[in-house]
């Protein structure tokens, strides 16, 4: 490769913004598509997988990339919005090459087996074509990203073993590449991986991170991933999930498997999930979470503000606190009312909640049907609502995000709902110029 030829490591492209010549953002890079070649020849870079505003993934050929620099990708402006579908001859660099165990052709004893941490691609001189030219590897055993080991950058031609059928690939470096992604975006990444690779990535995530991601995945993906975990770990992940999401996932499993996992969970965690499973799915009881913010009437505004500052709470749950007589855990003592966070901001910190509690809003009953729950939230402009049993105890709270999950189509996570600018049709007609330019 001639000196000065443009080169970029592929992991540095993850999440990089893609712009058209006018400076308008097209989307973000999610992977690089290459074609492996025989005889040790460097793989040809076919293009980029770009996630547009609507979360649809499209293919951007490298022939339409005019610049890869300063943390951005510049295109010719001609983009085909057809959904990307990987072909049998294509390989995804981030999804399928990172963490692979390969062989380094060397005469040095004990240094043959290495782990791929990254690869770089370089532009060929006087052309728009790109090739994978270098491989960044770590010597030694695989399996721990933090483990010390010599790293080095070698030519592609000096390594062998990029077989996509290889087992035990690992996923630590892929996980590190997507560390900054929101759970919903990482879930989208997992959904587009092969089942084998999806299982490897799930195994590499810690329990809390995996729990957050599972909550954002389609039901089929959730069940598939959970079934590949050891039962003890599956129970730990279920405990880390919101109780309503854990109940929804367990409801997709056979009864015997459901019971085994509930038995392995901590009794207190399992009790809340069992309670949710006892309600019909499309009722307030089936939709609610059993972990809203519950405080006693003698708690102060300062106490409430401290609770809603918890970064692990969703915005919907942090919007208000529920005031109840002891005990504080659901099902609680007598439910007295709620206090919205806006009221908390208006009153002095020492004010007791019992003095400002809103008692006018009637709570929902657990058997309230989904349409009535939706109407309740819309009528009173609420983003969450209390669910109280016939004895007056607070059972939980229904949040607007859980209501939306049940109002949208079952496959809404897999279906593009918006066009490329956020308001167009789901699948706009492909650009005829782009069609002609697409050489895939």
Backbone torsions as a table, in degrees:
resi	resn	phi	psi	omega
1	UNK	NA	124.3	-178.6
2	UNK	-61.3	147.3	178.6
3	UNK	-59.5	139.9	177.2
4	UNK	88.2	-4.0	178.2
5	UNK	-66.9	136.9	-178.5
6	UNK	-58.7	132.4	178.3
7	UNK	-139.6	143.2	178.4
8	UNK	-146.6	137.2	175.3
9	UNK	-78.9	135.0	-169.9
10	UNK	-63.4	-37.1	-179.8
11	UNK	-61.1	-26.2	178.5
12	UNK	-73.3	-14.5	178.9
13	UNK	-85.5	-17.2	-176.5
14	UNK	-59.9	121.1	178.4
15	UNK	82.3	-0.6	-178.8
16	UNK	-68.8	139.8	-178.7
17	UNK	-73.0	143.4	177.3
18	UNK	-111.4	127.3	-177.2
19	UNK	-120.4	152.6	171.2
20	UNK	-88.7	174.5	-175.7
21	UNK	-60.4	-21.9	-179.5
22	UNK	-85.4	-1.3	-179.6
23	UNK	89.5	5.2	177.1
24	UNK	-83.4	134.7	-177.7
25	UNK	-76.4	130.6	178.5
26	UNK	-89.0	-40.8	-177.8
27	UNK	172.8	-154.9	179.1
28	UNK	-133.7	145.3	-179.3
29	UNK	-71.3	130.9	176.5
30	UNK	-115.4	-20.5	177.3
31	UNK	-168.4	172.4	178.4
32	UNK	-123.5	131.3	-177.8
33	UNK	-99.0	125.2	179.1
34	UNK	-128.0	165.7	174.2
35	UNK	-121.4	115.4	178.3
36	UNK	-68.5	145.9	-178.4
37	UNK	-127.4	156.4	-176.2
38	UNK	-81.3	166.1	174.2
39	UNK	74.0	21.4	179.0
40	UNK	74.3	7.5	179.0
41	UNK	-70.2	141.8	179.9
42	UNK	-60.1	140.5	177.9
43	UNK	-62.1	144.5	175.3
44	UNK	-85.4	133.3	176.8
45	UNK	-83.5	115.7	-177.9
46	UNK	-83.7	-38.3	-178.3
47	UNK	172.4	-169.2	-177.6
48	UNK	-115.8	143.6	168.7
49	UNK	-89.7	118.4	-175.5
50	UNK	-116.5	129.6	176.3
51	UNK	-94.3	116.4	-178.2
52	UNK	-86.0	-179.2	-172.6
53	UNK	-55.5	-37.4	-176.0
54	UNK	-80.4	4.8	-178.4
55	UNK	73.9	5.6	170.2
56	UNK	-70.2	143.8	176.0
57	UNK	-103.0	126.9	-179.0
58	UNK	-120.2	166.2	178.3
59	UNK	-103.6	128.5	177.7
60	UNK	-114.6	104.5	-179.5
61	UNK	-61.1	146.1	178.8
62	UNK	-64.3	-21.8	177.8
63	UNK	-67.1	-15.3	177.9
64	UNK	-105.3	10.2	175.9
65	UNK	-98.5	120.8	-178.5
66	UNK	-100.3	-13.2	179.9
67	UNK	-165.9	138.8	173.9
68	UNK	-129.4	96.3	-172.6
69	UNK	-160.7	155.2	174.9
70	UNK	50.3	42.3	176.4
71	UNK	68.6	27.8	178.0
72	UNK	-151.3	158.7	176.8
73	UNK	-118.4	130.7	179.5
74	UNK	-109.1	133.6	-178.6
75	UNK	-112.2	173.2	176.7
76	UNK	-73.9	-13.5	-178.3
77	UNK	95.8	-9.4	178.6
78	UNK	-100.2	105.0	-173.5
79	UNK	-125.4	129.9	176.2
80	UNK	-86.6	121.0	-176.4
81	UNK	-86.3	8.8	176.9
82	UNK	-64.5	140.0	-177.6
83	UNK	-61.6	135.9	-180.0
84	UNK	-70.0	132.1	172.9
85	UNK	-130.3	120.4	-177.6
86	UNK	-69.2	134.4	179.0
87	UNK	-94.9	158.4	-175.8
88	UNK	-58.1	-29.3	-178.0
89	UNK	-85.8	0.6	-174.9
90	UNK	-105.6	149.2	179.4
91	UNK	-127.8	136.7	175.9
92	UNK	-92.3	123.6	-173.7
93	UNK	-64.9	-54.9	-177.8
94	UNK	-67.7	-39.9	-175.4
95	UNK	-76.8	-25.9	-171.0
96	UNK	-129.1	-14.6	-177.7
97	UNK	-106.3	-34.7	180.0
98	UNK	-62.9	142.8	179.5
99	UNK	74.2	4.5	179.8
100	UNK	-73.5	139.9	174.8
101	UNK	-85.6	121.0	-178.5
102	UNK	-129.0	174.5	-177.8
103	UNK	-110.9	128.5	177.3
104	UNK	-93.6	118.8	-178.7
105	UNK	-73.6	102.3	-177.6
106	UNK	-150.7	153.3	177.7
107	UNK	-89.3	-6.5	-178.1
108	UNK	-73.1	125.3	-176.9
109	UNK	-66.0	142.0	176.2
110	UNK	75.5	7.6	-175.3
111	UNK	-116.0	12.5	-171.5
112	UNK	-74.9	-39.7	-173.8
113	UNK	-90.4	125.5	-177.3
114	UNK	-136.6	161.8	177.1
115	UNK	-110.3	133.8	179.9
116	UNK	-77.7	119.4	176.3
117	UNK	-96.6	-29.8	-177.0
118	UNK	-168.7	165.0	171.3
119	UNK	-135.9	154.4	177.3
120	UNK	-115.6	151.2	176.2
121	UNK	-121.2	146.4	-177.1
122	UNK	-132.0	146.5	179.8
123	UNK	-85.2	134.7	178.4
124	UNK	-72.0	145.8	-176.8
125	UNK	-63.6	139.2	174.9
126	UNK	61.7	20.2	179.3
127	UNK	-143.2	166.3	174.5
128	UNK	-93.5	-0.9	-179.6
129	UNK	-72.6	145.8	177.2
130	UNK	-125.7	151.2	176.4
131	UNK	-133.9	154.4	169.4
132	UNK	-79.9	119.1	-174.5
133	UNK	-115.1	-27.3	-176.1
134	UNK	-129.0	153.5	177.5
135	UNK	-128.0	125.7	177.8
136	UNK	-96.1	118.6	-170.8
137	UNK	-129.0	162.5	172.8
138	UNK	-122.7	132.6	176.4
139	UNK	-79.3	156.4	176.7
140	UNK	102.5	-175.0	-176.4
141	UNK	-68.8	149.4	177.4
142	UNK	-89.3	169.9	170.1
143	UNK	118.0	-14.5	179.6
144	UNK	-141.2	112.8	-177.8
145	UNK	-63.7	-32.3	-175.8
146	UNK	-81.2	-13.2	-175.9
147	UNK	-67.8	137.0	-179.6
148	UNK	-67.2	148.0	177.4
149	UNK	-179.3	145.5	-178.5
150	UNK	-65.2	133.6	175.9
151	UNK	-112.5	148.7	179.4
152	UNK	-156.3	156.4	177.6
153	UNK	-107.7	125.6	-175.7
154	UNK	-128.0	162.6	176.1
155	UNK	-68.8	146.7	177.5
156	UNK	-54.7	-37.9	-175.4
157	UNK	-66.8	-13.9	-177.6
158	UNK	-92.9	0.7	179.0
159	UNK	-119.2	154.0	176.7
160	UNK	-142.9	159.5	178.1
161	UNK	108.1	19.7	177.4
162	UNK	-82.6	54.1	177.9
163	UNK	-84.8	125.9	-178.0
164	UNK	-75.8	-7.2	178.0
165	UNK	-90.1	-3.0	-176.2
166	UNK	-63.1	138.9	-179.8
167	UNK	-95.3	164.9	175.0
168	UNK	64.5	42.6	-174.6
169	UNK	-69.1	-34.1	-173.3
170	UNK	82.2	170.2	-175.7
171	UNK	-151.8	12.1	-173.0
172	UNK	-60.0	-42.8	-176.2
173	UNK	-74.9	-31.9	174.3
174	UNK	-65.7	-42.0	178.2
175	UNK	-61.5	-42.1	178.9
176	UNK	-63.7	-35.8	179.7
177	UNK	-61.8	-36.2	-177.1
178	UNK	-104.1	22.3	-174.3
179	UNK	-60.2	-34.0	-174.9
180	UNK	-86.0	-2.7	-178.4
181	UNK	-71.0	145.5	170.7
182	UNK	-66.1	154.8	-179.7
183	UNK	-52.9	-41.1	-179.1
184	UNK	-64.5	-36.3	-179.8
185	UNK	-74.2	-38.5	176.7
186	UNK	-66.6	-35.7	175.9
187	UNK	-61.6	-38.7	178.0
188	UNK	-64.5	-37.4	175.8
189	UNK	-62.6	-48.2	-178.5
190	UNK	-61.4	-39.8	-177.8
191	UNK	-60.3	-31.4	-177.5
192	UNK	-90.6	-1.3	176.1
193	UNK	-84.5	164.2	174.2
194	UNK	-68.4	156.1	178.8
195	UNK	-55.1	-39.9	179.1
196	UNK	-62.5	-48.3	-178.4
197	UNK	-68.3	-34.8	178.6
198	UNK	-61.7	-41.3	178.0
199	UNK	-65.4	-37.9	178.9
200	UNK	-65.8	-42.2	179.4
201	UNK	-66.6	-42.8	178.6
202	UNK	-59.7	-39.8	179.6
203	UNK	-65.6	-28.4	-177.3
204	UNK	-84.4	-17.3	180.0
205	UNK	-79.5	147.0	174.6
206	UNK	-74.8	168.0	-171.1
207	UNK	-60.0	-45.3	-177.0
208	UNK	-65.1	-43.7	179.8
209	UNK	-64.7	-43.3	179.5
210	UNK	-64.4	-38.5	178.5
211	UNK	-61.7	-44.7	179.4
212	UNK	-61.8	-39.7	-178.0
213	UNK	-71.4	-41.2	179.5
214	UNK	-58.4	-37.2	-179.3
215	UNK	-63.5	-18.8	-177.7
216	UNK	-102.4	-0.3	-176.2
217	UNK	-95.2	155.5	171.9
218	UNK	-60.6	156.4	-175.8
219	UNK	-55.4	-43.9	-177.3
220	UNK	-60.5	-42.5	178.7
221	UNK	-65.7	-39.6	178.8
222	UNK	-59.0	-49.5	-177.9
223	UNK	-64.0	-41.8	-179.8
224	UNK	-60.9	-46.7	-178.9
225	UNK	-66.3	-46.0	-178.4
226	UNK	-61.8	-36.5	-178.1
227	UNK	-68.2	-20.7	-179.6
228	UNK	-89.4	-9.5	178.8
229	UNK	-86.2	151.7	170.6
230	UNK	-63.2	147.7	-172.2
231	UNK	-59.2	-37.2	-179.8
232	UNK	-64.1	-41.2	179.6
233	UNK	-72.2	-38.0	178.0
234	UNK	-57.7	-40.3	178.3
235	UNK	-65.5	-39.5	178.2
236	UNK	-63.0	-41.2	179.9
237	UNK	-66.5	-40.7	178.0
238	UNK	-61.7	-37.8	177.5
239	UNK	-64.4	-33.3	-178.5
240	UNK	-78.2	-16.2	178.8
241	UNK	-78.9	159.3	170.2
242	UNK	-61.5	139.5	-174.5
243	UNK	-54.5	-38.8	-179.0
244	UNK	-67.6	-36.9	178.0
245	UNK	-70.5	-38.2	177.2
246	UNK	-63.6	-40.3	179.0
247	UNK	-65.3	-41.0	178.6
248	UNK	-62.2	-40.0	179.8
249	UNK	-68.8	-45.7	179.8
250	UNK	-62.7	-31.2	179.7
251	UNK	-64.8	-19.4	179.1
252	UNK	-83.5	-9.1	-175.1
253	UNK	-96.3	157.8	173.4
254	UNK	-60.0	153.0	-174.5
255	UNK	-57.9	-41.6	-176.8
256	UNK	-67.5	-40.5	178.0
257	UNK	-68.2	-38.9	177.3
258	UNK	-58.2	-45.5	-178.0
259	UNK	-68.1	-38.0	178.4
260	UNK	-60.7	-44.6	-178.6
261	UNK	-68.9	-39.1	177.4
262	UNK	-63.2	-36.8	178.7
263	UNK	-66.8	-32.8	-179.7
264	UNK	-79.1	-19.1	179.6
265	UNK	-73.9	158.9	174.1
266	UNK	-59.3	137.3	-174.7
267	UNK	-53.1	-42.3	-178.5
268	UNK	-65.6	-40.8	178.4
269	UNK	-66.7	-42.4	-178.2
270	UNK	-66.2	-33.1	-177.7
271	UNK	-62.1	-44.2	179.0
272	UNK	-63.6	-39.9	-179.9
273	UNK	-68.7	-41.3	177.9
274	UNK	-60.2	-38.9	-179.8
275	UNK	-63.1	-41.1	179.3
276	UNK	-66.7	-36.6	-179.5
277	UNK	-68.3	-17.5	-178.7
278	UNK	-78.9	-13.5	-178.7
279	UNK	-97.1	154.6	174.4
280	UNK	-63.9	145.9	-172.3
281	UNK	-59.5	-45.6	-173.4
282	UNK	-97.9	46.5	174.4
283	UNK	-128.1	168.4	178.7
284	UNK	-58.8	-39.1	178.6
285	UNK	-64.8	-38.6	179.3
286	UNK	-75.3	-22.5	-177.8
287	UNK	-91.2	-23.7	-167.6
288	UNK	-74.2	160.7	167.1
289	UNK	-101.6	147.2	-178.3
290	UNK	-94.1	10.4	-176.6
291	UNK	-125.4	53.5	172.6
292	UNK	-75.7	174.4	176.5
293	UNK	-81.6	116.9	-178.9
294	UNK	-116.7	128.5	178.3
295	UNK	-134.1	156.6	178.4
296	UNK	-84.0	160.5	-177.5
297	UNK	-64.1	-23.2	178.9
298	UNK	-87.0	-0.3	173.4
299	UNK	-70.1	154.1	-176.2
300	UNK	-101.1	168.7	174.5
301	UNK	-57.2	-39.2	178.5
302	UNK	-61.3	-40.6	177.3
303	UNK	-61.5	-43.3	-178.2
304	UNK	-66.3	-43.6	179.7
305	UNK	-62.8	-36.3	177.8
306	UNK	-63.6	-37.8	-179.2
307	UNK	-70.3	-40.9	-175.8
308	UNK	-76.5	-10.9	176.7
309	UNK	-77.6	-7.4	-179.5
310	UNK	-57.3	116.0	-176.2
311	UNK	-67.2	-15.6	180.0
312	UNK	-80.3	-10.6	179.0
313	UNK	-80.7	143.0	173.1
314	UNK	-72.7	154.7	178.0
315	UNK	-55.2	-35.1	-178.9
316	UNK	-66.2	-42.9	179.7
317	UNK	-72.9	-29.3	-178.9
318	UNK	-81.5	-2.6	-175.2
319	UNK	-74.7	-22.9	-178.3
320	UNK	-157.8	159.4	177.1
321	UNK	-116.2	151.1	-178.6
322	UNK	-108.7	128.7	-174.5
323	UNK	-100.7	123.0	-174.9
324	UNK	-140.6	155.8	168.7
325	UNK	-72.0	156.3	176.5
326	UNK	-61.9	150.0	5.2
327	UNK	-77.7	159.3	-174.4
328	UNK	-85.5	-23.0	-178.8
329	UNK	-81.4	144.4	178.0
330	UNK	-71.3	140.8	-8.3
331	UNK	-69.9	132.1	-171.7
332	UNK	-84.9	-174.2	166.7
333	UNK	-73.4	-165.2	-174.4
334	UNK	-57.1	129.9	177.1
335	UNK	-78.7	128.8	-177.1
336	UNK	-103.2	-32.7	-178.2
337	UNK	155.0	-166.8	-177.3
338	UNK	-133.0	162.5	175.6
339	UNK	-131.9	120.9	179.3
340	UNK	-77.7	149.8	-175.9
341	UNK	-62.3	-26.7	177.7
342	UNK	-64.9	-35.6	176.1
343	UNK	-68.4	-36.7	178.1
344	UNK	-61.4	-34.3	-179.1
345	UNK	-74.4	-19.2	-176.4
346	UNK	-93.0	-16.7	-174.9
347	UNK	-106.0	154.2	179.4
348	UNK	-59.9	149.3	-176.4
349	UNK	-58.7	-29.7	-175.9
350	UNK	-83.6	-4.4	-178.6
351	UNK	-64.9	132.7	177.1
352	UNK	-79.1	143.6	-176.8
353	UNK	-63.3	-31.0	179.7
354	UNK	-60.8	-22.1	-178.6
355	UNK	-85.4	-16.2	-175.7
356	UNK	-124.6	7.8	-176.3
357	UNK	-66.1	139.7	177.4
358	UNK	-88.8	113.3	-178.4
359	UNK	-105.6	0.9	-174.5
360	UNK	-78.7	-30.3	-174.2
361	UNK	-80.5	118.8	179.9
362	UNK	-73.2	131.6	179.9
363	UNK	-74.4	169.4	177.4
364	UNK	-86.8	150.7	170.9
365	UNK	-89.8	152.4	-175.1
366	UNK	-62.4	-24.6	-179.0
367	UNK	-94.7	11.7	176.9
368	UNK	-62.4	128.5	-176.3
369	UNK	-72.9	156.5	-176.5
370	UNK	-53.1	-46.1	179.7
371	UNK	-58.4	-37.5	179.7
372	UNK	-70.9	-36.1	176.0
373	UNK	-62.5	-45.2	179.4
374	UNK	-60.8	-44.9	179.5
375	UNK	-63.2	-39.1	179.2
376	UNK	-60.3	-49.8	-178.9
377	UNK	-63.1	-40.5	-178.8
378	UNK	-70.0	-40.5	-177.1
379	UNK	-63.7	-42.1	-174.9
380	UNK	-102.4	10.0	178.0
381	UNK	53.8	45.1	-178.2
382	UNK	-102.9	151.0	172.1
383	UNK	-108.4	-3.6	169.6
384	UNK	-156.0	156.9	-176.2
385	UNK	-144.4	144.4	-178.9
386	UNK	-75.6	147.8	174.7
387	UNK	-119.2	121.1	-172.5
388	UNK	-125.6	139.4	-179.7
389	UNK	-84.8	-179.5	-174.6
390	UNK	-66.9	-20.0	178.4
391	UNK	-86.6	-4.8	179.2
392	UNK	92.6	9.9	178.7
393	UNK	-88.8	141.3	177.0
394	UNK	-75.9	124.1	179.7
395	UNK	-94.4	-31.7	-176.6
396	UNK	170.2	-163.1	-179.9
397	UNK	-141.7	140.0	174.8
398	UNK	-95.2	128.2	179.2
399	UNK	-107.7	155.0	-174.0
400	UNK	-64.0	-30.8	-179.8
401	UNK	-66.6	-35.8	177.7
402	UNK	-71.2	-34.3	176.2
403	UNK	-64.5	-43.4	179.2
404	UNK	-62.3	-39.8	178.7
405	UNK	-54.7	-35.9	-176.8
406	UNK	-90.6	-16.8	177.3
407	UNK	-84.6	-31.9	-179.4
408	UNK	-74.1	160.6	176.8
409	UNK	-58.6	154.1	-177.4
410	UNK	-56.5	-33.4	-176.5
411	UNK	-100.3	26.7	-173.4
412	UNK	-63.5	-29.1	179.7
413	UNK	-70.3	-21.9	-178.0
414	UNK	-101.6	-8.9	-175.4
415	UNK	-106.3	132.2	176.6
416	UNK	-72.3	120.5	-177.2
417	UNK	-96.1	-20.6	-176.5
418	UNK	-126.9	157.4	176.2
419	UNK	-80.7	-177.4	-174.7
420	UNK	-62.0	-24.1	178.6
421	UNK	-101.2	9.9	176.3
422	UNK	89.5	0.2	-178.7
423	UNK	-147.9	6.4	-177.0
424	UNK	-92.9	-168.8	-180.0
425	UNK	-69.6	161.0	-175.7
426	UNK	-62.7	-40.8	-179.7
427	UNK	-133.5	87.2	-178.7
428	UNK	-66.1	154.2	179.6
429	UNK	-58.5	140.9	179.3
430	UNK	-67.8	145.3	178.9
431	UNK	-68.9	122.8	-178.0
432	UNK	-60.8	-32.0	177.5
433	UNK	-67.8	-41.2	179.0
434	UNK	-64.5	-39.7	178.4
435	UNK	-57.6	-44.1	-177.7
436	UNK	-68.0	-31.0	-176.1
437	UNK	-84.6	-15.4	-176.3
438	UNK	-76.0	113.8	-176.5
439	UNK	-101.0	14.7	-179.1
440	UNK	-74.3	NA	NA
